[in-house]
Amino acid sequence: MDEATPASLTSLLENATCGELEVSLMALSEAARTRLQTTLEHVDLQTRVETEITGTLPPSSAQVTYCVAFVDGSEMDVSLREDASVQDAILAIAEKKGTNPGRLTLLVSGQTDLLPHSREKNSLVEAAQKQTDLMVVLKNYVQLGQVIGDLTSTEVNFEHWVSSAFLGPPLVIAEVELCEGSQVCWPSESASRFQFTGGIFSEGLPLSGKVLMRILVNGRTYAVGMGLGTEDMNMNKDAEHNAGFYGLYHGGHSVNVCGQGRRTFRGGGSQADWRSGKRLAILLDIDECTMQCFDELVPLGKSQRLPNTSLWPAVVLHGDGDCVSISVSHL
């Protein structure tokens, strides 16, 4: 049996009847059957590779074209797989628009409820109830800029609980959404591996009004602080004893809230708490000088008082491997 090419094999399979194929396969030697199986696997692999490289879909994959409107009056058409998720839609729209996907949420045109952020297949068509006219709503994020200090920062998107989960009674189950923010890490080139090093996002204006700070722990070696800093915050001091720091604090063996150089809330926990993947948050009313910290969706103690002074997002890390992502949005 001559080696079949993908084109000749396709023609054979399309024109032969089931009976003819069965007779032909029975007549093949074991070596010929092995070559045929290898060819079939090659055709399948080639199709999948071409799909990954070109972004095109096999003809059998149905697509849906969505008309997407923006608040500035502009529109665009986006074609997605029939089983696309809401996140697939956000990523595709952001790429075509040339914007950050963490800034976008979606709703069906003419409706007021935002579509829940989901990576599950078919979640877009189900959430939109098969409607194809969508509208983009921009989230009101604070642009953090570069961190001031010896720590490093890079722009990042990460998943966290939706902002509404922190505005009412504690929820057992909440949805997540994509957040736009900055990832702050211990500098790899640092000579000293274990010393307290702070960073503050003070390039922009100080925080104002009602804001939500959402934090994702990417790595923690020992003690870390994540919250707010004053203009004169000591950049090389433990957050617990730093008079210019306010916010969440892990002392290495327990979770706490700190302010003005002391622990204002002492929680339980252990050294294993607040590892990679932990979601934390701080609900702030800068005008009223209040701060409520959260471990996931659980409040850490009561609302804390803030000083009536300028405050910026701030981080205090302790050693090589410490890394957190921060997103701040107006409510």
Steps between C-alpha positions, in 0.01 A plus 500: 500500500642840398525763776179705495512877496242703698337611172475152346385352829225760528380420149498127575301540821247736341424279196515148644198325652516340844502154340784590265704643788444188711616271214801721432606505865471121529730462200773715651806354662579580862779737388261678262240541776770653722596749224134588449451564874814720504371700203162554664667622820721731292198654328330561837818651650558718195147636523541585870842664445364715215214604726742612774730687256243676282224542757255350246247237596416170332199533267291290740539756783205736484560870562284785621555864404432752777440871444684679782420862588713739709393799709674735254257390228744279309418142407682188385413148392672210674467139385535235770450128528147399583624355831705810594522614859439852626874531557566395138281790389674752726845392382399512133337843532797643691747371241301646210445830683862518617417540869557318828250213549498565874312825435207339319170352610206406279124525500228426247391819324182636656559321831661619824648184654865433421583159358680289765869451428553133417753279323247217459412392145158616375481759782471789251204367301329388822556827690396710199200270440606469135492877448784625277485875567742575783623816672837558666511667842838636611608441858620802694848386597771715658807509275775411748806574288842384619572417862739738677774320692724198451222254416407421140155546346341394172150545360290188542145363478378251758175344617339613824157513660259748340486837676134456596600206723655748746214751509230300679456211742773232485446257212564127506530483121612790283601548138846602385603755240816610323676789677757742364787586728867462581712211620757600764791264564824474690785606268689190387827694482474607865821425694322445831237225493327575829436861595188712500463695177203720419346639183233767453299603192538874557561608140133585461251688713421367849191282536165670541135407548381141537744247359557125512850356509515136390814299566617162374790336681743350247767401751590557866812392689425650842366843605325726246281812509250613235291813526560875518798721561545863594738734322762451773464120536829335596599284202729267698293413804270214597139594418395408853724767652474751215311813606429587137337166403133394528353171386536123487798340673628146530754474777637166385271293725171696519273727296437853625405859422751775577499877532721768653770254601285241680260213442144631506351155439661170600378197309583135523658298227839341452812526293316318219236773459501755218698285260482520120142541375361669814258785424494796739326837484471840669184710474583869545310823550775758484264793566365333814847367598388136533655169398348150507733207426394160364652151487332364186138613570528493880543836682807520722366666812313830496550809286827679580572872511736664251688828544367806321801525271611403150516122447622279214501122442807352668674165551766382746677174409756301697700274273576332171182334370253754643259618231144642498261640239295811583199657327325819618161610365255779583155398619 
